[in-house]
Amino acid sequence: MAKKDLLVSLKNVGVERDGKWLVRGVDFEVRRGEIVTLIGPNGSGKSTSVKCALGVIDPTEGQVNRATDLVVSYVPQKFNLDWTLPLSVKRLMNLTAHHSHADIEEALEQVGIAHLADAEVSHLSGGELQRAQLARAMLRKPDLLVLDEPVQGVDFQGEVALYELIAHMRDHHNCGVLLISHDLHVVMAATDTVICMNGHVCCRGAPKQVAQSAEYQQLFGVRRSEALAIYDHQHDHTHLPDGRVKHADGTICEDCDHSHGAHDHKEHDHA
Ligand SMILES: Nc1ncnc2c1ncn2[C@@H]1O[C@H](COP(=O)(O)OP(=O)(O)OP(=O)(O)O)[C@@H](O)[C@H]1O
């Protein structure tokens, strides 16, 4: 796999635990310069798929390929920190690796919190903390940046700004980005591919430019609406009440995949 091109790919990946498939039939890839977003409800297998992509867990079936010497920065969903310990933003940057003062300054500058270098991490707002984590992730100069729910604890405006920032990081560092979000409605316009999960890959596609609806533009402003995209959530199949699946071409099968009869959908529903 050429490092400059394909960073990671999953082919028909499945993870089984205690006789139950947590995810199955997961296929996606992330290339340098590309932003791929996994969306889906809680428990739909987004984190499990990302763990496979990163090699944290081995898939029970299927294949995962990573570029040689791939440098990954992972920003987790939860930031476990002892909030009683004094820790400045600057020190947070050097918590697990040593970076020069100049590099730290530049990283904080890039995420717009250079003025908070000496601030206590426990005093940061949700958005500022996300930016600090992003700065810390970028200091590793990753080929692949992985962000789990990057907008948690951030208000809508902050969310838009954070997505814009992630796209900027992608452009500036020419890395690939893998995002996890449970939000089905708001994904950034810069996302190249949205993978919608529900125990398997339901559907995928490029997010459309935000709906040109007057209400939306009124609510978020034209600039905001330009920065956002609504993923047009069209499934290519419908789950019938009796458990069978009707495909877009009208054929009715026992499962979602025309060509893949072994897929078991009893573990989840598509409501
Ligand atoms: N090691 C494990 N053993 C058994 N079940 C697990 C294990 N890890 C995850 N699961 C289950 O697998 C399912 C998928 O979990 P996963 O964390 O991948 O979902 P997710 O889409 O990332 O969810 P969320 O949006 O809530 O973070 C869940 O039902 C979870 O309880």
The ligand as a Gaussian input file, in Angstrom:
#p B3LYP/6-31G(d) Opt

LIG

0 1
 N      -15.387000      -5.876000      23.811000
 C      -16.702000      -5.936000      23.634000
 N      -17.387000      -7.030000      24.035000
 C      -18.713000      -7.128000      23.851000
 N      -19.464000      -6.158000      23.259000
 C      -18.843000      -5.041000      22.867000
 C      -17.437000      -4.870000      23.024000
 N      -17.088000      -3.651000      22.509000
 C      -18.237000      -3.106000      22.071000
 N      -19.292000      -3.913000      22.266000
 C      -20.678000      -3.686000      21.844000
 O      -20.657000      -3.538000      20.435000
 C      -21.612000      -2.589000      19.993000
 C      -20.940000      -1.525000      19.152000
 O      -20.165000      -0.699000      20.000000
 P      -19.345000       0.550000      19.463000
 O      -18.649000       1.170000      20.632000
 O      -18.510000       0.162000      18.295000
 O      -20.525000       1.503000      18.951000
 P      -20.505000       3.044000      18.544000
 O      -21.258000       3.132000      17.248000
 O      -19.133000       3.582000      18.542000
 O      -21.383000       3.664000      19.724000
 P      -21.391000       5.122000      20.442000
 O      -21.952000       6.088000      19.448000
 O      -22.312000       4.887000      21.580000
 O      -19.994000       5.432000      20.860000
 C      -22.266000      -2.053000      21.264000
 O      -23.484000      -2.748000      21.422000
 C      -21.280000      -2.406000      22.375000
 O      -21.922000      -2.620000      23.596000

